[in-house]
Amino acid sequence: MKKLFSFLLNISFFLIVILLAVIIATSSLVKKINDSKIASDHTIKATVIKQTIPILAYSQGIVKKIHIRVGEKVRKNELLIEMNNPLLVGKIKALESHPDNISAQTEADVAKEEMKGFRIYSPVDGVVTNIVITEGSPVETLTKMMELYSNDRIQLLVYLTNEQYVAIQQLHELQAYSDRLNQNFIIEPDILQPSETANNLNEKQIGLFFTFKDSSEAESLLNNEDLQLQLTQSQNITKKPIDYLISFWISVTNAYTKRHEK
Amino acid sequence: MRKTNTKKIHNTALLFILIAPFSVFFYASYVFNPIHMGNIWLYILQLIGDGIAIINLAALWLTILLDIMQPEYFKRNIKYNKEWIISHYVTVDVLIPVTKEPLDIIENTVSHCVNMDYPHKTFILDDGPSEEVKQLACKYAIQYVARPPHIKSYAKSGNINYGLKRCSGEFFAVFDADHAPKKVFLSKLLPYFQNQQVALVQTPQHYINTDNFIARGTAQAQEIFYKYVQPAKNSYNSSFCVGTNMLFRRKAIDQIGGIALVDHSEDIWTTILLHEKGWESVFYNATLADGRAPDNIQSFFRQQSRWARGGFSLFFRHNPLFIKNLTTDQRIQYFFSNVHYFTGFSILIYLILPIIYLLTNMYPMDAIHSSDWPIHYIPYFITFYFLPLFLLGKLHIATISTALASFYPYIKAFISVGLKNKYTWIATEYRRKTMSIIMGEIWPHVFIIVLSLLAIIVGWYNVIDVTTTTIVSFWALVNAYLLYAFIKNGLMYRYI
């Protein structure tokens, strides 16, 4: 009798301990699920980052003609600026008047070569954002004349919480929406932002770069423009076994809370 | 002249002893730097756990290494002359305090005590008291002493003091009911008393029932203490009495008014009192008595809890660092013995931190996506786990498992010493008649096992950092297995 009593007491004690452990584990699992739910419900701000390319003067001279205006699209190898240097032209003329002097001829060739640098072409496809010179203004060597935004590698920078980061990894296709253009862009995760260069406010957030799947589409986006990253799950995702367990627990807890509310 | 420290330490062990402080400093410089803080509360827990662990490693290190480094001429000179007992005849009493232990165990001890070769009188001090033990005393023709119920205060120490009133030998030996001495016990140890300052000669507790899991673990955990720590303490003249298998000088004990009257750990208190009076103690590093280690969970916890209570009450009530008459060496050595029992908190913290990480993704150190932590931790880990391995030759799983499980008796002892609860002394091996709820003793272990396994499942849902989660899950699994092995083996013996 005593033995049976102690056996029952042991068993019930054992079950209480196990129940306690299960409750703790379940509640933290539910919290985890809710966190990821909240993460995927919110839309996340994504910032467009375009590479800025400065156009520098190749050599000393005077701006003869500017072929583009601010905001204009340029193609690669399109002529941007023509420059001139009257002194150099005069020098070449003077040197060429001595056709029998070899060193003078050599110097004239060098000056001609320098003249080629007076026609400046665009290095990339892009948009002109800033022009700091006018036609006729004198320019020193290596001064910045204009800036372009490259259309080559347009990136999106997104700051994510841990849960959002996990949610993104589980999605097959990611889309960013632009209010201004009323258009969706398909994007792909690229690299993490190195933590040393991150200047975000919250240390716990992860900076993640995205690239556009179709970069020609993204040309119409502006630098620093905010897009909305959408984390809604698409339908055709295979369920893992644990997901069934989780959905079971959620339904159990939901039923419990509903009964309480009544 | 004879050295008691005869055990040679292997070169590999020596190397690890030398490396230990560097790896510990390397790790501590990382952990104790708040830049690497993760969650602040978990970080505080981590600091407490690591702090205690590091203090204990440092204590072991200082004790063993300083002893090794001492040159031969500087070491304590212990006189030992075998001829002394031939030229001097001394009277010896052998006391066996008994409290409701199983009869066959008592009989084994009594028969061994009677058989010792040096002439002596044997006394059985029955605190039970029971008729069977009385008959046993008659059978072996030894004195039977039972305390009358009205003066039954102070468990073992009261019992021995009452027995001392009935005997008058110049020396007396004490054996617990489960420690059977060898034939040569008295003749080997008595020559130490040629030195008139020696009050106590202690021999190790050696356990023979190592076929049992828990007993094996306990025995090996004791081994490091008796093989390395006690001999080292001996060279500081601070080896202390462990409650059984020792020989006392009666004059010294009479001078301090008998065995110290406390409810538990009267052994270490008595030694402190002797050292305060300027008496010396000697540790004889050879097995001269075969004991029995606890072989089930309850007796193991009873033993650990008794020792831990002794350690904590000494630490809080009579801290050896501030006892005036002790030498500096003795103070430090006693202090080191006390701090060992704080490891209960370290173990608990190390057990729950992986679970918290898996359940909530909170971590004490900001080690995510970074290799700093493993670089600092791995050397420290290797030192901490391989130092005992090299000191002992091999490390049983049972040893780690029982050490891990002992966090509960330690913490329980800490709380009850803190709350000043009254304690009733129960022998490690007492007759199991009363009903016991085993779950009452192992619920923290069961809880941690179950929660570890569940936490691994929860941790792998929506994994953020795969590497960390893998390592932490591995640890949670190892912890769960070790605790499970402890419970499984501790229970099996009981119900077969």
Boltz contact constraints between the chains, C-beta under 6 A:
constraints:
  - contact:
      token1: [A, 2]
      token2: [B, 435]
      max_distance: 6.0
  - contact:
      token1: [A, 6]
      token2: [B, 435]
      max_distance: 6.0
  - contact:
      token1: [A, 9]
      token2: [B, 437]
      max_distance: 6.0
  - contact:
      token1: [A, 10]
      token2: [B, 438]
      max_distance: 6.0
  - contact:
      token1: [A, 10]
      token2: [B, 439]
      max_distance: 6.0
  - contact:
      token1: [A, 13]
      token2: [B, 439]
      max_distance: 6.0
  - contact:
      token1: [A, 14]
      token2: [B, 439]
      max_distance: 6.0
  - contact:
      token1: [A, 17]
      token2: [B, 443]
      max_distance: 6.0
  - contact:
      token1: [A, 17]
      token2: [B, 446]
      max_distance: 6.0
  - contact:
      token1: [A, 17]
      token2: [B, 447]
      max_distance: 6.0
  - contact:
      token1: [A, 18]
      token2: [B, 450]
      max_distance: 6.0
  - contact:
      token1: [A, 21]
      token2: [B, 447]
      max_distance: 6.0
  - contact:
      token1: [A, 21]
      token2: [B, 450]
      max_distance: 6.0
  - contact:
      token1: [A, 21]
      token2: [B, 451]
      max_distance: 6.0
  - contact:
      token1: [A, 25]
      token2: [B, 454]
      max_distance: 6.0
  - contact:
      token1: [A, 25]
      token2: [B, 458]
      max_distance: 6.0
  - contact:
      token1: [A, 28]
      token2: [B, 359]
      max_distance: 6.0
  - contact:
      token1: [A, 28]
      token2: [B, 360]
      max_distance: 6.0
  - contact:
      token1: [A, 28]
      token2: [B, 458]
      max_distance: 6.0
  - contact:
      token1: [A, 29]
      token2: [B, 458]
      max_distance: 6.0
  - contact:
      token1: [A, 36]
      token2: [B, 462]
      max_distance: 6.0
  - contact:
      token1: [A, 162]
      token2: [B, 464]
      max_distance: 6.0
  - contact:
      token1: [A, 166]
      token2: [B, 462]
      max_distance: 6.0
  - contact:
      token1: [A, 166]
      token2: [B, 464]
      max_distance: 6.0
